[in-house]
Amino acid sequence: MEGRMWDDAFPSFLIGLREGLEAGLIVSILVATLVKADARSRLPQVWTGVLAAIALAAGFGAVLTFTAASLSATAQEAFGGTLSVIAVAFVTAMVFWMRRSARSLSGEIKGKVTGALAMGSGVLVLTSFLAVGREGLETALFLWTTAQAAGESAGPMVGAGVGLVLAAVLCWGLYRRVLRINLTKFFTATGAVLIVIAAGVLGYGLRDLQEGGVLPGSTAYAVDLGGSVDAGSWYSTLIQGVLNLTPTMTWLQVIAYVGYLAVVMTLFVRGVRATVPKPALDRPEEAAPDPDKPRNAAPAPTPPVPPRRRPAWVVPVAVVTVPALLAGLAVAFGRPKPASAQTVAVSEKECGAGFTAPKPGRQTFQMRNTGDKTSEVYLIDPATNAVYGEVEGLAPGTTRALVATVAGGTYAWRCVPSGGAAVTSKAVRVSGGGGGAQAVVPVSEKDLAGPLKQYRGYVDQGLATLVAQTRVLAGDIRGDHLDKARTDWLTAHLTYSSLGAAYGTFEDFDKKINGRADGLPGGVHDKDFAGFHRVEYGLWHGESAASLKAPAQQLTTAVAGLQKAFPTQDFDPSDLPLRAHEILENTLQFELTGDTDEGSGTNLATADANLAGTRELLTVLRPLLTTRAPKLLPTVDADVSRLQNLLDAAHHGNGGWTPVDQLDATTRARIDGATGRLLEDLSPIPDLLEIRKAA
């Protein structure tokens, strides 16, 4: 995590250094011009303008941060993507402006100061404010964008802070004639690097717009290296943090990235070659005039300073306070207002009482149980029973908040008291508001009955096969054919491992069949250590056939007992959606760490069997998922294929598997990364297919 933070810090460091140096040079020239004009009394006006610019930039950053936080997830993607594209436009314009204006910057600023000296103090404040404010706004926007891309703010904030401090030191050195820097070459080099970084920000922003539904093509991948590149490796995080290039990119991202680089970099390089070198800005006396050595030319006459009519602190305080207040008001009016939340009654007699048509947007409803029974309450579309929000287990006399995004459509409340019949309130119609409201079509036990029956058939068939395989294994051991027993052990164990979604139903049989030595007082030598792993330990640690007869027979007996008991065991339908995620969660925790390896080195084979079990489970759930999350399935299918290819690479032609502890670091990281990504994409399934009483 720490390494990733520093990778994310580099783009912000560069923008902080460059923008800070631009603003610092302008301030240095302003100050030097006033000093040479013998107008030191006007310096507070410059610093007041600088302070106002900093306050405006900070307020702008706060508005971006808190406004985005109050949006829905989809709206946040669209908002962030839009600002990323705007940031790229600003940075591109800044790079070309500085390349073009660097050599004449000093003369332009001095001309403005000379004119401002002849006018009121407000003009000089405005001059410094405008000169620094643009850089401040650009920095705030780019910093917010890079923080969004990184998914954290620590790295970008640290990078920008270091860059700004270094820029301040460089500007002071130039002003005091301590340093001599070829600023033309500096801005040219940093401009080229920023163009590369901006190309990545553009790609990231377009991806956000795709995920926010603004642009099409979110599943049209041009590059998909997730199966061969570990997203968590040091080199991957470095490339993602600095260049915003990810292992998986859509066609739109790739075309935009390549096109932006080709066009902008070509124009930039041509402009650099076409420019005739002029050493004006590179000379210390131009870049940072020496306040202690006035020129021969007479300074501009200084108009008399009018007597102060107000305390000196009034203007600086005002220029900081006003942007802060404006930012606070923008944040306050841009966020939801819980104080205005409707209070809605929940009971059999007055379900939905107090509910009126809300305004579109993110809303908070205070659900008050006015009945005498604990209730479930759902905000639904009465035409489809789709659920927009829910509160479970609302006790009598209590109030809890329900937050939901409301758009144009019809809404009603459904109250389901314990032991009572469901009651639906009168529907209300919400006009306007566009999209953004996401509803989940509820699932009932009846909906899951078909998939459950289909999966039970799969388990019945698997257990019948397993009984025959364990009997063969026991026969091998009885006949002292231990080499054959090792092969048959793996065959039987993989059959059992492919039945992962039913483990919660197997009750105590799972401990007898696939129990681990962890936690047992005697470890692998404990009398209660039984099942596949007990036999595995003996087969791969030189135990005799005689000592393994009893464990093998116990395994066969337990498997036969499970086959007999399974048809009468209670298989909770809600287990199916839960196991879609949990099978591979256990795989990542146990198999891919080598924790369950008792000598065979076949943990990757077990992981492969677990993946097969997950695939079978997704097959029976696919009809329900297709109607509720059609975009999820292609992503999950791609994840499964990616992980399958990685596991296949560890399976050798002679039936052997590479042990987990013998994998090279890169391959192991890729398998872990692919499994983690699949887990992340499977995680919505339990919520999508949760059994709700509103159905």
N, C-alpha and C positions, 0 to 999 in steps of 0.2 A: 504493500500500500504506500509506504514511504517513497519507494522508487517511482511509483506511478505519479505521486504528487509532484516530484521534480520534473518528470516528463511533461506533465500538464503545465508546469510553470514556465517553460521556455517561450511559448508564443506570447504569453502575457509579459514576460521579461522584455522581450524584444519590442513589443508595442509600447511598454512603459518607458524604455530607454529612448526610443525614437521620438515618441510624442513628447516625452519630458524634455528631451534635448531641443526639440523645435520650440516648445513653449519657453524653455529656459533661455534660449538664444534671443528670443523676442524680448523677454523681460530684461536680459542683460543689456541689449541695445537701448531699450527705453531708459534704464537707469543711467547708463553711461552718457547718453545724450543729455539728460537732465543735469548730470554732474558737470559736464563740460559747458553747459549753458548757464552754470552758476545758479541753478534752480533746485537746489537740494530740498527746499521747503515744499516742493511739489511731489517729492518721492512718496509720501503717504497716500497720495491719490493713485499712484501706480499700484501700490500694494493693496489698496482697497479694491481696485478692479480685479487684481489677481485673486484676492480672497473671494470676491463675488463669483468669479468663474469656477473656482474650486467648489464652492457651496452648490452652485448650479449642477456641476457634474455629479457630485455626491447625491444630490436630490434626485437627479435623473436615474442614477443607478438604483436608488431605493424604490422609485416608482416602478421600474422594470421588474425588480425582484418580487415586490409584494403584489403587484398587479398579476403577474404570472402565477403566483401561488394561489390566487383566488379563483383561477380558471379550472375547468374540468381538464382531465388528462388529455383528451383530444384537442381541446382548445389550446392547451399549453404547447402541444407539439406544433400547431399552426402558428401560434404567436412567436415561439422561439425560432421557427424556421424563417418566418418573415423578417424578424430582426437580424438573423444571421445573414440573409441576403443583403439587407440594408447596410450591415456592418462591412460586408465585402465591398459594396459600392463606395462607402466612405473611405475605407483603407486604400482602395485603388486610386481614388481621386487624390488622396493625401500623398501617395507615393509619387504620382506624376506632378502634382503641384510643387512638391519640395524639390524634385529634380529640376524643374523649370525655373523656380523662383529663388533657389538657394543663393545664387551669386548677387542678386539684387535686393536681397532681404534687408540688409543693413540700411541701404539708401532709402527704401520705401518706408521703413519704420521711422527713421530720423525725420523724414519729410512730414509724417503724420504728427510726430511730437512737436515739431516746430510750429505747425499750424495750431495744435492744441494749446500751446503755451500762450497764444494770443487770445484764447477764449477762456471760458469759465472752467472751474475745477471739474465739473461734470464731464466735460469733453475728454479730459485726460483719463478719468476713471473709465469712461466708455471705451476709449482707445485700448487700454490695457485689458479690459474685460473681453472685448471682441477678439483681441489678438490671442488670448490664452483660452477663452471659452470654447472655441472650436476644437482645440486639441483635447480639452477636458471631456467634452461630450463624446468625441470619437473614442477616447480611452475607456470611458464608462461603458459605452455600447459594445466595444470589442471585448472588454473584460467580462461583461455579462454573458456574451455569446460563447466565449471560450470556457467559462464556468459551466454553462449548460452542456456543452459538448463533452466536457470532462466528467460531468456527473457529480462534481464536488467543487467547492470554492477555495479550499485552502491553498492548493497549488497555484491557481491563477492569481490569487491575492498576493501570495508571497512573491511570485515572479514579477508582478507589476510593481510591488513595493520596492524590490531590489532594483529594478530598472529605473524607477523614478529617482531613487536615492543616488544611483550612479550618474544619472543625467544631471542632477543638481550639482554633484561634485565636479563633473566635467565643465559645466557652465561657469561655476565659480572659478575654476582654473583658467578658463579662457578669458574671463573678465579680468582676472588679476595678472594675466599674461604669464601664468605659470606653465600652461600647456600650449602646445602648438599641434593642432589636429587638422588634417586635410578633410574638411567637412564635406566637400563635394564627393570624394571617394567613399566616405562613411555613409552618406545618404544613398549613394548608388548601390553599395553592397547590401545595406539593410533593406533597401527597396526591393531588390531581387529576392531576398529571403522572404520578405513579407508577402510578395506575390505568390510564392509557393504555399505559404501558410494560408493565405486567403483562399486559394483554390480548394484546400481541404475544408475550410469553414463553409464555403459555398456548397460543397458536396454534402456536408453534414446538415446544412440548413434545408437543402432540397429533400433530404431523407426525412427530416422532421415534417415538412409539408406533405410528403407522401403518407406518413403515418397519421397525420392529422386529417387526412381525407381531402386536402386541397388539390394535390396533384396525383395523377394515376401512376400505376406501375410499381406499387410497393412490393409486389412479389416477383417482379421480373428481374431476376438477378443476372448480372453480367459476370460477376466474380463471386465465387462461393468457395473459399478456402478454409471454411470452418472445420472440415474434417482433417486437414493436413497442417493447419497453423493453429497453435494454441493461443487463444485470445489473452490468456493470463501470463504468457512468457514475457521476459524482459524486453526482447526485441519488438514484440507485438505492441506492448504498452508504450514503448518509446515512439514507434511509428504512429500509433493512434493519438498519443498525447501531443506530438509535435506537428504532424501532418494531417491528422484527422482522417487517415486512411484505415479502413477496417477490413477484416478478412472477408466480409460479405458486403457487396455493394451492388446497387441496382444499376440498370442501364442508364437511367437519367443521371445518377451520381457520376458514373464514369465519363459519360459524354460531356457533362458540365465541367468536370475537373480537367479533362484533357483539353477541351475547347477553350476554357478560361486561360489555362497556362499557355497554350499555343498563341492565342491572340494577344493577351496582355503582356506576356514576357517578350514577344516579338516587338511590339510597339515600344516597350520600355528600353530594350537593347538598342533599337534603331535610334531612339531619342538620345541615348547616351552617346552613341557614336557620332551623331550629327552635331552634337554640341561642341562648340569651340571652347577649349579651356580658358577660363579667366580666373586669375588668382585673387580676385577682389575679396571674396568671403574667406579664403584660406589665410589671408594676411591677418596677423593678430590685431593690427590696428583697425581692421574692418570688422572682424568677427566679434571682437571684444575690445572696444576702445579703452585706453588707459585713463582712468579718471584723474590720475596724478600728473599727467602730461598734456596740458591743453594745446590745441593746434594753434598755428599762427593766425588762422582766420578768426576774426572777432566773433564771439558768440552772439547768438540772437538776443536782442534786448529782452529783458525779463520784465513783464508788466508788474506793477505794484500789487502785492497780495492784499486783498481786502481783509479787513479785520474779521475775526471769527465771530459768528453770531450764534454758534451752537458748540457744544462740547465736541472735542475731536473724536470721541469714541462712537458718536451717534451713527455716522455713515457706515463704518466697518461693521458695527453690530447689525445695522439694518440690512446690509447686503448679504449677511449670513442668515439672518432670521427669516427674511422674506422667502428665499428659495426653500428653506427648511419647512416653513409653514405651507407653501404651495405644494411641496412634495407630500407632506402629511395629509393635506386635504385630498390630493389625488389618490393616495393610498386608501384613505378612509372611505371616499365615495366609490372607489373601485372594488372594494371588498364586500362580501355579504354582510348583512346587518342582522345578527341574531336577535336583537331586541325586538324586531318587527315580526318574528316568527309566529305563525298561526298556532294556536293551541287547538288540537283536534281530539275529540272524545273517542275512546275505544271501549266498547261494551256491546252486549247483545242487543240492548234497547236503543242505544244512540250512537251507533258506529258512524264515525265521520262527522258528528255534530261540530259545528264551528269551522268547517272546511269551505272556503270560497276559492274561486279561480285565482291561482297565484300568478304573479308575473313570470314571464320566461326567464330562465337562468338558474343558477344554483340556489336552492332554497333549503331552509331549515324549518322543520315542523316539530312542534312540541306535542308528543303523543301522551295523552293523559288517560289512564285506565280508570273509568268511572264506574266499572262494574264490580262484581264480587268474585270473578274468576281470572286466573292468570291467562293472558291472551297473546296470540301472535297477531301482528298487524302488518299489512302489505299495502304499498301504494301501487296500483295496478292500472293497466289499460283494460277496461271491462270488456272490450270487444275480443281481445286475444288472451286475456289473463296474464299478459307479460308483466313482470315485476320490475318496478323502478327503484324500490327501496323497501327495507323491512326492519322490523324490530321484533326480536323473539323473547319470549318469557317475560312479558310486561306484567308485573304484579299489580294487584288491585291497589288503587290509591297512589300509584307512583307515576312519574312523568319522565320520559326519556326523549332525546332528540333523534329525529330521523332526517338525514341529509340526502337530497336527491336533486338531480338536474332536470329541470322542467323545460320542455319546448312545446311547440304547437301540437295539440292532440287532445285526447279525452282521458281524464283521470278519475279514479275512484279509490275508496279505501275498502279493504276487505279485512274484517276482524274475525279471528278464529279462537274463541274461548276454549279452554281445556274442557273436554267432555261435552262441548256444545256444538251446535251447527254454525257453519260459516255465515257471516252476514256481510252484505256488500252495500256500501253507502250510495247515495245518489251521485251520479257522474257530473263532472263539470268540464267545460270546454275551455282550453287555453288557446288563444289566438296568437299567431306570429311566433317569433323566437327561433325560426329555422331549425336546424338539427342540433345534435349534441346530447340529447337525452338517450341513454342506452338502457334498454330493458332486456331482461332475461325471461324467456318463455319458461314457466315453471314445469318441473318434472314431478310426476306422481309415481307411486309404486306400480301402478298399472303400466306406465310408460316403460319402466325398467323390467317388467315381467318377462318380455320377450328376450332382451339381452341376457337376463339372468338364466333363463331356461337354456339358451344357447350355450352360455358359458358352463353351466352345470354339466351339459352333455360333453363338453370338451374335457372337463375334469374327470368325469366318469370314465371316459375312454383312456385318459392319461393314467389313472389309477389302475385300470385293468392291465395296461402295458407294464406299469411299474411292478405289480405283483409278480408277473412272469419274469421280469428282469432281476428282481432281488432273489427269486428262487434259483435262477441260473448262477448268480453270484455266490449264494450259499453252497450250491453244488460244487462250484470251482474250489471253494475253500475246503470243503469236506474231502475232495479228491486231491488236495495238495497241489492244485494247479494255480499257483499264486500269480504267475505272469498273466495268465488269462483272467484271473480275478481282478487284477488292476484295470484291465481294459473294460471288463464288464461292470466294475464299480463305477467308472466314469459314465458309462452309458446309462445306468440306472439313476445315478445322481443328477444327471442333466435332465432326465425325464421329470424327476421330482421338482427340480429348480424351475421348470417351465410352468408350474402350476401356481405361481406367486400370488395371484389375486384371491386364492382360496385359503391362504394361510390362516386368516382370522377365523375361518370356519372349522379348521382342523382340530381346534381345542388342544388337548394335551398330547395328541398324536405327533404334532410337529416337534416337540421336545424329544420324543422317543425316536423320531426318524431323522431329524436334522439338527439335534441339539449341539451346542458348543461347549468346550471345556471351560470357557471364561466364567469365573465366579464360583466354580466348584472347588471345595477345599483341597482336593487332591489333584486338581488340574486334569491332565490327560490320563492320569492313573487313578482317578476317582472311580468308585464303583458305580456311580450314577451316570458316568460319561458313556453314552450309547448312540447308536444310529450310524449314519453314513460317515461322520467325521471320526467316530471311534474305529470303524473298520479301516478308514483311510490311514489313520495313524499307524495301525498295526501293519498294513500292507507296505507302507513306505518307510517303516522303521525296523524291518527285519524280524518281526514277530513270526512265530511258527503258525502253521495252519491249525494246529491243535488249540492254540490260545485264541484263535479268531473264530472258531466254530460257534461258540456261544454268542458273541456280539453279532455275527452274521445271521444266526437264527432269530435273535431278538429283533433285528431289523426286519426280517421277513415277516415275523408275527405282527409287528406294529403296522406294516404296510397293509397286510391282509385285514387287520382290524379296522384301519381307516377306510379301506374300500367298502367294508360292510357297513360302517357307521355313516359314511358320507351322505347317502340318500335321505337319511332322517335328520341330519344336522341342519340347524337354522342358518341359512345363508342370507344375511341381511342385504337387501338390494343396494343400500347406500354404500356397501363395501366396494362395489364395482368402480364407481367414480373415484373413490379414495385410493384404491390400489393402482389406478393409472399413474399416480405419482409416486406412491410409496415403494413399489417394487424396485425401481431404479434408485430410489433414495437409499434403500438398504444396500443395494449393489455398490453405490459410491462409498458408503460407510464401511462395509465389511469386505466385499470381494476385491474392490480396486485398491484397498490398502493392504491386502494380503493377510488380513486378520483371521480369516477362516481357512487358511492353508495349513493342513496338517501333514504336508509332505508331498502331495501329488503334484503341486505346482500348476493346478488346473483352474485357478480362480477366474482367469479370463474365459475359460469354457463355461463356467457357471454364469458369468456376466452375460455371455452370449445366450444362454438358456433363459436368463431373466429377461433379456431383450425380446426373445421370442414370445415369452409369456405376455409381455407388455403389448407386443404387436397383436396377439390374439385378442387381448382385452380391447384394444382400440378398434378392432374389426367389429366386435359385437356392439360397441358404443357408437360407431360411426354414423348410423342413421340419426341418432339423437343429436350428435354434435354437428352434423351437416346443416341442420335447420337452425341451430343456435349460434354456431361460430364457424361459418364456412371458410373464413380466412385462416383459422387456426390450423385446420387439418393439413393443408399443403406445407405449412411451416414445420409441423410435427413430423410429417412424412419425410421431409428433407433431413431433419435432425436424426431420425431413425436410420435412414440410409447412410448418413455420414458416420454414425457410430458403428454401424454394421461393417462398413468398409475397414474401419480401423481395427475392429476385432478380427475380421477375416485375415488381415495382414499378420496377425500373431498366431494364426492356426496353420500348422505345417502339413505338408502332404502326407506324412506318415501317421496323421491323427494326433500328433503332439501339439502342445500349446506352450508358448513362451511364458514362464512364470512371471508374476508381477514384479518380483524383486530383481529380475534380470532384464527388464525393459530399460532402454536408455532413457535419460531424463526427458528428452524431447517427445518421444513416443508416449511415455507415461502421461506427460502433461497434456498431450493432444487427446488421449482417451478420457482423462479426467475432465478436460474442458468440454469435449463433445457431450459427455454424460451430463455435466452441469447445465449445459445449454438446453439439452432435451428436457431435463427436469424443470427448468424455468418455463419452457413453453408448455409443458404438461400441467403446470401448477393451476391454471384457471379451471381445469376440468371439474374438480370437486364442487366449485361454486356454480358452474354452469349447469351441472346435473344434480344439484342438491334437491332432495325431495322436499317440496313445500306444500303446506296444507292449503295454499291458495289455489292450487290447481283443480 
